[in-house]
Structure formats: C-alpha cells, structure tokens
Amino acid sequence: MFKSIKVLIIIALFCLQNHSLASASIDDDQFRTLLIDNNIEDAKELYKNSENNKWSFWIAQKYLSLNDIDSAIEWYTISSDEGNIFSMFQMAEVLHHLTPDQNKSLELFYQIENSDNDFLSSYSKFYISRFHRYGWGIIADQNRAFEYIKEASSMDLILAKFELIDYYLNGIGTKIDNNKAARMMFEFADEGYTEAEHDYAIMILNEIGVKKDEETALLWLERSAQKAYPPALQKLSSMYFYGEGVSKDDVKAYEYYLLAKQLGVSDIELDMNMNVVSPEKKEIAVENYSNFRPRVNKNSITYLRLPEFMK
C-alpha cells in the first residue's frame, strides 16, 4: 500500500514539474498565439502560474477586441494592480469612452498624470483638461482646463498643442489671442497636418489673426483637399462655384462637390448650386473625379484624437 502511495506521489510530482516547465517555457509570441486563436481559458491558466502583468494586459486587450467590456476592465484592473501603468491608462480610456463611469476614469488619469512615462503623463493631462473643460463627471472649470492643456502642450504632446489653439481662439481659461492662434495653426499647417491646412485657410479667409489673402488660402485648401479632407473639398467647391478668390469654374466646383459627397458631406446649398451646372461640364468633372488619387495622409489630428485602445 505504501509503495502504491509513493508511486502516486512521484507521478503527481512529475506531472506538476512538467506543468511548471510548460508554463515557464512558453514565450510571449506563443502566449499571443493562444489569444489570437481564442484559447482564452488556456491563456488565463498560464497567466495564473506566471503572474506576468504583461500577459494580463494582453488578456484584457483580447476581451476588449471581443467587446466584452466588463471582462476587459476586470483584467486591466488585475494588471494595473500588479503595477502595469499601461493597463491603468488603457482602463481609464475605456471607462471614459465606453462606460458611464467618468469619475473612475478621471481618478485614474489623476494617478497617471505625474508618471515617469512622459507619453502617458502628457496624455493624462490632456484628458484631465477635457474633463474640466466640458464638465464630464465634475463641475466645468475653464481655468483648470487651460492649465492642464498648457502643461500637456509643454510636454510636446501634438494633440494638446493643437487643442491649445482653440483655447486662444475662444478665450477658454485665458484671453483671446488670435495672432498667437494663427501662428500656432500655421506651424501645424506647415508640417502638413491636414486639418490645420484647412483651418489655417479659413482663418486667412476670415482674417482671424492673419491678413486676408484668398490666393494663399486657396493653396492651403488645395493641400488639404489632396488628402481628401471633406471640409476642404466642400469649401473649394463653393469657392469655385461663386468665384470667391478664384476664377469661377463650374467643372472644378462639381468635381470637388462629388468628392465631398462621396466622403459624406451634406450641404443643401451646394446641392442646389450643382443643379445649375450644365450636363457637359458635369461630364468633364465626373471624368476628372474618377482620376482623383488622394495623397497618403500621414499627419492627421483626427487619427491622433482616437483613443489609444482603438489604434
């Protein structure tokens, strides 16, 4: 009998040793493969034996990809409790964008704002500024919003620098300074940011902090339109139809109109204007439209505004 028990113990120890070795020998790529293949329970079991907070973060990401928000938050919590600050940041974003728990989200951003990780710290300050600006879960405070957006901007966060322009344009927590806003917008436009190219053109046309120059504005709009930015296409269509700062050209007006419509622009006035364009000119515009090849848009504020977990 004792011999049988001894044999069973040896077998059990052997199995345990093999299990531990299996857990220890699996690498990150193999763990990722388990998640990709939807073997989540196996992955969770391996994590329990390793307590690797990188793996718990990946499990959270997997649940998020499956739109299981509750499970994702559960695993972000596990990982962040183990010291993974990326999990904490990701959870703050998820709570903000996908749940109504704004207070918990803000609390997490406050915890991260003084992190040694400049990227996460600056992004957290950017988010905190928006909480104070729009009063998400707290009383709106434009002065604090301005303080935080300036801090994030000083840390070279592009998104914060661009949003700071709006603070100067509208006097949010600070005095209106159109000249400063125009200079900042020009810098973004000059670096090729699509939205800034359009916005700077509009500032020129409306003489906001910069002298009106329709020819220069047209050049900036053309640059933005080449990247298929809908508002630029819409504005160019209107300018060419009315001959605003450029010779009237119904062909170009209709061409830009078609491109804008394809990208979802809704403009009743433009719709009505295009009804008077002759069939011959429309035909030419349609041919030009079919040959349009937008440039690759590498610099986009719209992309930067996407939360990190959606990129």
Steps between C-alpha positions, in 0.01 A plus 500: 500500500776744597679412179187590298466835679868571435451428130198731486696781669785459252254513209333808643832675550604408147177643356535816709859541387401458135216752542736753659755448228230547235394824666855621534606408148220675311612833355309819423438408137350163597282671760377748241424213265274345764302823518488542123362145475240588768646255752432753774445252783833330428666840493344596833619175656855562380486854631401374849817294512717787378331816637648689207322838496583537132293189435210622712507822296478298178208299638322829570573614145359175366176543692478857375536380140205268568302798636481335843553826687437364851757222460746742341472738797537206740830400338624857462443529875697181567788621288502856635488368858821317414660828397432512124440871438401439137210290628395782729509749213315268265235436766458876553438546127258208482305625800483847346399400147301180550337526844319769698758484783665838441599544865706180506657592167603845627634347821729272298623785278585695816707203619691488172557873440826509700631173360864472390365393162477833313266360235242375751545802725442752220200308363349481848537876543335545160205287610475678836483835319203373300323375812529850649411674173182305432401412857508121454407365843618823667414870499651666192801717576650679199796636695611155612432367150737762359767421761494132412496546124800734529688243708426225249601730216829586671576127503487503117172312471390591147132450576520739798688762298234492232215522750672791672436704186126474566552632854668813363242543224204481737649637821456176696667558838716770343474818292413475132821522298426459129855589396650227714235253383578582135874453552444165668257388229751596229765281666266201489398573142862543396576154645228354279222433748191467284249662733737790571547569129125544470459690827784740419341572161171583671682729744658679203166536321336638815804711594536338842845591630639519149451725198236393249651351185262287295773371268707370792191352665422315179846340499455372855155364417640321195764333717236381744266389221775289343482291818124465452406714802120550465470861630777612259326335206172660602652848531683474167181396324327809636792733413520379140123519455477859627839610367608591852871588483533301179356502149157339492534142379191279503700193397730526801207591722312186397812285525566604860129466573503134387803424715345669803173312454684169473658571838166571664473879484143627516448854371155603374628828351766315299242244385282779367794678335614188318158463341576797274832360373464399134499128406812550286699645788374229734623235257850651496499523879395136535795395285741707709340365816565142392869582457540658844763324714526644853842522659574282799402685815775431751434807714147508627363659817191285451715188539678643803165563666419129492548341843807281521299178537339566160826540310 
